[in-house]
């Protein structure tokens, strides 16, 4: 898994193409993730005892992992990631553009 929670990602396709946001949740078994404030959809909900608010509610919909790209926190550019082992044996992600450790 190359993208984790709290990473900044760039959306590569769809209605929010070119926008950046923070990852709220990653569902690796389904191959999707939720990005804060992006891919907003409207859902019509009925009033129930478990639902706090009825009516038209806006919320984030899942995005496919293939539609986003990780933004390097060091260089600020979308980049592919590689993996590298540190001296202590820890495995970390590395930006392939600036060769800096991401984690």
C-alpha positions in Angstrom: 0.0 0.0 0.0 1.6 3.2 -1.1 -1.0 5.7 0.2 -1.8 6.0 3.9 -4.1 8.0 6.2 -3.1 11.7 6.6 -1.1 11.7 3.3 -1.7 14.6 0.8 -2.9 13.3 -2.6 -3.5 14.9 -6.0 -6.6 13.7 -7.9 -5.6 12.7 -11.5 -9.0 12.2 -13.1 -12.7 12.9 -12.5 -14.7 16.0 -11.6 -12.1 17.1 -9.0 -9.1 16.7 -11.2 -6.1 18.8 -10.2 -7.2 19.3 -6.6 -5.3 18.2 -3.5 -6.6 16.9 -0.3 -5.8 14.9 2.9 -6.7 11.2 3.0 -9.2 10.5 5.7 -9.5 6.7 5.3 -8.1 4.0 3.1 -9.9 0.8 2.3 -7.3 -1.5 0.8 -9.5 -4.5 0.3 -11.8 -2.5 -1.9 -9.1 -0.4 -3.5 -10.6 3.0 -2.5 -10.0 5.9 -0.2 -11.8 9.0 1.1 -10.3 12.4 0.6 -11.2 15.3 2.8 -13.5 17.8 1.0 -13.3 16.2 -2.4 -15.6 14.0 -4.5 -18.6 15.3 -2.6 -22.0 13.7 -3.3 -25.5 14.4 -2.1 -27.5 11.7 -0.3 -31.2 12.0 0.5 -31.9 10.5 4.0 -35.1 9.9 5.8 -35.6 10.9 9.5 -34.8 7.9 11.8 -33.8 7.5 15.4 -30.2 6.6 14.4 -29.8 9.4 11.8 -29.1 12.8 13.3 -30.1 14.9 10.4 -32.7 14.2 7.7 -32.9 15.7 4.2 -30.2 16.3 1.7 -26.7 15.6 3.2 -23.4 16.2 1.5 -20.5 13.8 2.2 -17.3 12.4 0.6 -17.6 9.4 -1.6 -14.8 6.9 -2.1 -12.3 7.4 -4.9 -10.3 4.6 -6.6 -6.7 4.4 -5.6 -5.7 4.5 -9.3 -7.2 8.0 -9.6 -4.9 9.6 -7.0 -1.2 10.2 -6.7 0.8 10.9 -3.6 2.2 14.5 -3.2 5.7 14.5 -1.6 5.7 16.7 1.5 9.4 17.7 0.9 9.3 18.9 -2.8 5.5 19.5 -3.0 5.1 17.7 -6.3 3.1 14.6 -7.2 5.6 11.7 -7.4 5.9 8.0 -7.6 7.2 6.3 -4.5 9.8 3.6 -4.0 10.7 1.6 -0.9 14.0 1.6 1.0 15.4 0.0 4.1 17.1 2.2 6.6 20.2 1.2 8.7 18.0 0.0 11.6 16.1 -2.3 9.2 12.9 -0.2 9.0 11.2 -0.1 5.6 10.2 3.4 4.5 8.6 5.1 1.4 10.9 7.3 -0.7 10.0 10.0 -3.2 11.5 9.1 -6.6 11.8 12.8 -7.7 13.7 14.2 -4.7 14.9 10.9 -3.1 13.7 12.0 0.3 12.1 9.7 2.9 8.4 10.3 3.2 7.6 8.5 6.5 
